[in-house]
């Protein structure tokens, strides 16, 4: 099933592919691929970038064991492929409590 553009739905990717940048960040930040996949499947979409090229991009949030994680991915609606761009633990100095909204500069 290909994910629909409804805010209440979760990402449903036919395939998940990791960019070389994302793989480097996984190792540097000690984040498992399993945690990223769980975020894609169960996390909340908190930002959308529909005009990004070559595919629309999304910022997802999950909080597991009190540890927040942001996953940035691109979604190819035609093939159903999700491309993980990067992953990181959001910084409390940049994000409001709950890690869904950026602080104003």
C-alpha angles and dihedrals in degrees: 000000000000116000115255123221095251117126094223094056127086128231111275109188125185088208135007118212126185122217117226087248091055092049091052090050092049090058096041093049096037094237119151125230087232090059090051092049090049089051091051092050100040107016128107122252104234101169134025129199103187094171096056115120141263086008136002112270130218136194113217130192131203130170116204123171087355091300116121121215131189120203121191113201141165121224124211102204092191097058099022091235121148119206116202107219100179143335130209146157105252117243116239089218090061101034131056118238108293091035094244100106130049117233116247113255 
